[in-house]
Amino acid sequence: MTAETTKAKRERPSFLTDYAPTRYRKRLTPFSRVPITGRIGEVWHLAAQRHPRNPVIVDRAPDVHREGPLERSYLQWAALVDDLASRLHALGVREWDRVAVVKRNHLDVALLASAAARIGAVPALITDHHDARTLAVMLGRLEKPFLITDRQALERMGLDKETVAELTEKTAVVDDAPEDRPDVVSFDGLRGGPVVEPRLRAYDEPMVITHTSGTTGVPKLVLHSAESLYSLGLVEAERWPFFRLRDDDTVAFCEPYSHQRIITGLLPLATVAPKLIMMSDPLSPVVRELLVEHKPTLVETLPNAFLAWEELAQDPAKPFQNVRVFVNSFDAIHTRTVRTFLAATERKLPVWVQSWSQTEAGAVAIRPYVRGSVKRRGHRPPPTQVLGWPVPGFGKVRAVDPDTGTPVRRGEVGLIQFSAPGRCLTYVGEKERHDLKREGNWWNLGDMAVINRIGAVRLIDREVDRIPGASALEIEDVLLDRLPRTTEVIVLAVAGGKPQPVYSSQFDQPVTEAQWRAATADLPEMAEPIHIRWDEFPRTATWKVRRVMLREQLLKDADGIGYGTWT
């Protein structure tokens, strides 16, 4: 690559053109607590200025600093960000360069994002769960980024010499570089350089790229600015009654760190700077050890990770006994799961907060639950299917007919659209797809739902997964509640046929025919259930079940019903 083309690339990468700036909001009310910043390149340093000694604990050493301690102060983590920024600079990264991070899940993914943004580059965080073809498409959309990865990803995701040469500017591995790969740089060997002067992007400029879950195909690369993320962070930094984030909290956080959720989450965490426990693997035995030792007061993880932790909630060591707030983002949570965890804490009035969110638009609707909210078992519709309300004065929702685009009346099922500050700038390499989902200030979420007479949203299904005259989400929640030994239930749409239930269970013991008939007596007619192991459900990095892939695996030639236009 010539000096001229390199300079042009750094001045204005082609995929960053023609993005739509967000509408900026400085605060929700005159009394609101607001994020300290919207720039991920300075979150650790600003947190360190406010609370330099507060601890942040990880479940294993960072892959970018394997000899380092598991517990460090905010000040020490900020110093590691400086070290990573120095290494990126030594690799050749400069302003406007793209830095793709594809490695094993850990907090250090977010640290690398902060380091890249700190020197003016644009980090692109990609989970290492993808196959070689999907990864190649995503790297291609980034137009030859610098790549930070690990040996496992090199081998498992098809990053051979030809792929690295074709799709990346330069590639570095955070663990030992293979001896037979001179095309790959040791990221650890770049240590020792001087601290690089910060060159943070302007608030309205592109700052970070993450991706959607990819339940129906190649994930979309979502571009955000500091301005749009700041707007999303307003909701989380707010001093909500009962469930606001407090500086005396011990926060246990277990999420995919390549997702936009962690980037948004860093803004209020840096503002308040509580004690943090940042875990990377929900199924690791270390999770129990950390929860038992530190007794967190606020816990956030994926809905399906909470489902997998139900047995842990009944552990005699009572790891959740001090929790005052549980938070689930991404998807709707199951009623049985909420009930299980609210029973596991010894707090008098614990609160469960369900946040219905999307990578492109942040929190769409929020609803708190207390123990009385989930008292009834197997109830239709399940209480957790009503996802709550948009934040007053911040967001609005409406339901439209998916065929005509005209608004439907309250109480009727429609395709949900959302309007609020903080929406993403564009999809990288897929601007047309982004624009197809945008109607002025309204954004198509791709979900079918009912807005009731008091403005609350009852989620029915993803449009692409809808089933005629019923709700797969409702059936799944009810069956999990009525059949306590089930560990996952999915109902698949089948064009021209009955909905197909698929489930897994404890110890892989199927439920009896009598139990199934009793549990489904008042439910819509379905095909005979298919029993598989829990680990046979194909999942995304956020543990969502890939329903399309599951249907292809089990039903071969069967098609779904939804259009899939807004996925």
Secondary structure, 3 states (H helix, E strand, C coil): CCHHHHHHHHHCCHHHCCCCCCCCCCCCCCCCCCCCCCCCCCHHHHHHHHCCCCEEEECCCCCCCCCCCCEEEHHHHHHHHHHHHHHHHHHCCCCCCEEEEECCCCHHHHHHHHHHHHCCCEEEECCCCCCHHHHHHHHHHCCCCEEEECHHHHHHCCCCHHHHHHHCCEEEECCCCCCCCCCEEECHHHCCCCCCCCCCCCCCCEEEEEECCCCCCCCCEEEEEHHHHHHHHHHHHCCCCCCCCCCCCEEEEECCCCCHHHHHHHHHHHHHCCEEEEECCCCCHHHHHHHHHHCCCEEEECHHHHHHCHHHHCCCCCCCCCCCEEEECCCCCCHHHHHHHHHHCCCCCCEEEEEEEECCCEEEEEEEECHHHHCCCCCCCCHHHEEEECCCCCCEEEEECCCCCCECCCCCEEEEEEECCCCCCEECCCHHHHHHCEECCEEEEEEEEEECCCCCEEEEEEHHHCCCCCCHHHHHHHHHHHCCCEEEEEEECCCCCCCEEEEEEHHHCCCCHHHHHHHCCCCCCCCCCEECCHHHCCECCCCCECHHHHHHHHHCCCCCCCCCCCC
